[in-house]
Amino acid sequence: MIKIPTFLKWIGGKRRLISQIDPHLPDKIESYYDPFLGAGSMFFYIKQKYPLKKCVISDINRDLIDVYKSVRDNPKQLMKFLKFYVKNNSESFYYKIRKKFNEHEIHGLNRSAAFIYMNKTCFNGVFRVNSKGEFNVPYGKRKNPEIFNKETILFASKLLQGVDIRCQDYEKIISEIKDKDFLYLDPCYDPLKRTSFANYTEKRFCDKDSERLRIFISKVRNFGARILLSNNFVDSIRKRYPLDQGYDLKIVYCPRSINSNATGRGKIKEYLIKAGY
């Protein structure tokens, strides 16, 4: 059984969906791109399932990417910093660290540790920033949250060895995509409603961004790449990726636990959009 060593909580993380996504993966993958990394569940799964010759993971969130590099390159020192956060965790300490983090008073490995600490102790593990790019999620008030697990960090570090980790926009990879490369795309979803979450960065993901992604997918398809895209079960997706243009839309059922209204929690439909295979 493949173990998924995700060390972050992330809205829309695919850990609980992997068993439904797996039947829709290609039989063979040698070159893999994951340009909307998040918690990295699909990366960790694919890295173990396939004998990859090339693996590029990326995101536009600089602090997120620095965390992955810290886990890859210096996990033991990172955990020394994390032990400090475990020892001192409290509501007042959290807000003190959040303020220092936003004011860029924390640097290097310690900043990566602070990122993980806030991710694991904030409300519902949400990563959200305001228009100034400041992390603004309140303290979660959970009793004894697990901020890190030594075995998980070390296993994640092992899987990240030799992986190309980049902070960049997804379009930056287009010049290197070749025939039979596989891309898993997990962007901000088309919203179920106008108030749906879309603030992983200071710029809210909008219709214009969704159209830019569609154009990108069309281009890499022409290069012979294989694409698997996750998104919400909404009309805009059916219109953007029509069956008569070679897109294959599959339905999976995603458990949702983050919703201001308890009636909005539970399993909901999502799309998997396949192209190129």
N, C-alpha and C positions, 0 to 999 in steps of 0.2 A: 504493500500500500504506500502510495506517495504521500509524504508529509509536506505540508505547506507552511514554511516558517515565516509567516507574515508577522512583523514586529510593530506594525502600525494599525490603527483603526482608521477606516476610510469609508465615507459615504459611497455606496455603489460598489464596494469591494466585491470581488467575484469568488471568494473562498467557498461560499455556500452554493454557488451555481456551477462549480467545475464539473460535477457529475453529469449535469445536463449539457454543458458546453462540449465536453470531451467527444461525444459521437459526431460532432460537426467539425472536428479538427482534421486536417489532411493526414493521410496515412504516413507521409514522410515529410520531415522538416529539417533542413540543413542550415538555412539562414533565416533568422527570426528578428523581427522589429516590434517593439512595444513602446510607441511614442506618447502614450497617455498613462504613465506608469502607476500612479497612485500607490496603493499598498502592495502591488506587485504579485498578486496571487497567481495570475495566469503565467507570468514570467517564471515563478518558482516551479509551477507545475510542468510547463513545457521544457524548462531547462533539465528536468529530471527524466522526462518521458522520451525525449528525442536526443540523438547524438549530434548536437549543434556544432557546426563549424564556425558560425558567426552569430553573435547575439548583441543587439544594440537596444538598450533601454533608455528612455528619455522622458523629460517632462519640462514644462516651462517654469516650474516652481523651483527656484534656486535652492532654498533651504531643504526641500524634499530631496533633491538630487545630492546635496552635500551629505545628508543623512546616509544615503545608500553608499556613497564613497567612503564614509567613515566606518560603516559596518563592514565593507569589503576590506579596507586597508588597515584599520586599527581598532578591531572590535574589543580587545581587552582594555585598552585605555579608555575607550568610549564607555565601557561598563563601569569603570572607576568613577567617572563623572556621574553616571546614572545612579550609582549607589548613594551619592550625595543627595540627589533629588528624592530618592526613596526615603532616606533618613529624615529629610526636612519637610516632606509633603504636608501641607495644610492649606486652607483657603487663603490666608494672608500671604503665605509664601508663594502660592501660585500667581497671585496678582502682582507680586513683586517681580517675579521672574518674567511674567508676560510683559510688564512695562519695560524691563531691561532688554528683553528680546526685541520688542518693537522699536526701541531707541538704539538698537545695534550696539549695546554695551556688552554683549556676549558674543564670543568669536570661536572659530575653529571647532574642535571636537566638543567643547563645552556647549556651543550653540546647537550642534546636532543632538546632544544629550537633552538640552532644554526643549528642543522640538519634540522629541519622543516623550519627554515628561508631560508637556502640555497636551499632547495628543492623547495620552493615556489617562489624564486626570480631568480634562475639560468635559463639558456637558455632551454626552452621547458620542464622544470621540469625533466631533465635527471639526473639519478644517475649513475655516471661513475667514475671509479678510474683508475689510472695509475699502472704501474708494481710495484710501491712502496706502493701501497694501498692508495695513496693520491687523495682526491676528486679534480678533475681538470676541472669541467664544468665552462664556463665563465658566467658572469652576463647576465641576460636576457633582461634588459632594457625595461621591460613592465611598463606602467604607472599604478600606484596604484594597485599592485598585492595584492590579499587577502592572507595574510600570515597565518592567522588562523581565525576560526569562533568559538566563545564561545560555542554555542549550539552543534556544531559538536563534539568538544573535549569532552564535558560533556556526550553526548550520547554515543560516542565511549568508554569512561571510564566506563559507566554503562554496556555496552555489554561485556567489557573485565573482569568484576568481576568474579572470580572463574575460569578463563581460565589459563591453564598451558602454560606459555610463555617461550620458550627456545632458546638459541643461540647454534645451533648445526647443523652438517651435517644430511641430511635426513635419512641416513642409521642407525642413532642412535635409531630410533624408532622401528626398525625391531623386536627386542626381545619382544616387548609388543603388537604387532599387533595380534588381535584375529578374529575369525569368525564374519562376518557381520560388522566389522569396515569399515568406509568409509574414503578414502583418496582422496583429490583433489590435483593434482600435476600441478604446473604452473612453470616449470623450464625455464632456458634460452632455447630458441627455437633452433631447427636445422635451420641453416641459409638459407635464400633465396639465398644469395650469400656470397662469402668469406669475404666481408667487412661488413656484417651485425653486428649489435650491440651484444656484448656478454661479457661486462665488468662490471658486478655488483660488482665484487671483483677483486683483483689484478691478479687472474688467469682466463684467458679466457676460457669459456666453449667450449669444443671441442668434436670430434667424440668419443674419449675415455670416456668422461663424459656421453654422450648419451647412450653408450653401458652399462656403469655401472648402469645407471638408468633403462634400460631395464631388466637387471638381477635382480635388486631390485624389480621391478614390478612383475616379474615372481615368485619371492619368496613369496611376500605377497599375491599373488593370491592363492598360495598353502596353505596359512593359512586360506583361506576363505574370505579374505578382498575384498571389492568392490573398484574399482579404476576408477577415471575419470581424464584423462590427456589432457592438452591443448598443441598444438604445431602447427607449420606451415604446410601448405598444400604442402608437398614436397615428392618426391619419397622415400627418406630415411625413412620417417615415415611409409609409406605403407610396406616397406620391413622389418622394425624392428618390426612392430605389425601386422602380416598377419591375414587375416580373418580366414584362416584354423586352426589357433591356438587359436581361441576363442575370438579374439579382434573384437570389433564393432566400425568402424570408421564413425563418423558423420561429416558433414560440417556445419560450421557457418561462418558468414560474419562479419569481424571485420573492423570498421573504423580506418584508420591509418592517423594520422596528423603529425607524426614526420618522415620526410624524407628530405634529402638534395635537392632532386629533386621534384618539385611540382607534376610532373606526377606520382610519386610513392606514392602519397597520395590518400585517398579514401578507399572504401571497398575492402578488399581482403579476400580470402578464408583461413580459418584455420580448423584444425582438432580437434575434440573431440574424444579421444580414450577411449572407455568403456571396462571394464573387470571385471568379477566376478559377474555380474548381468544383 
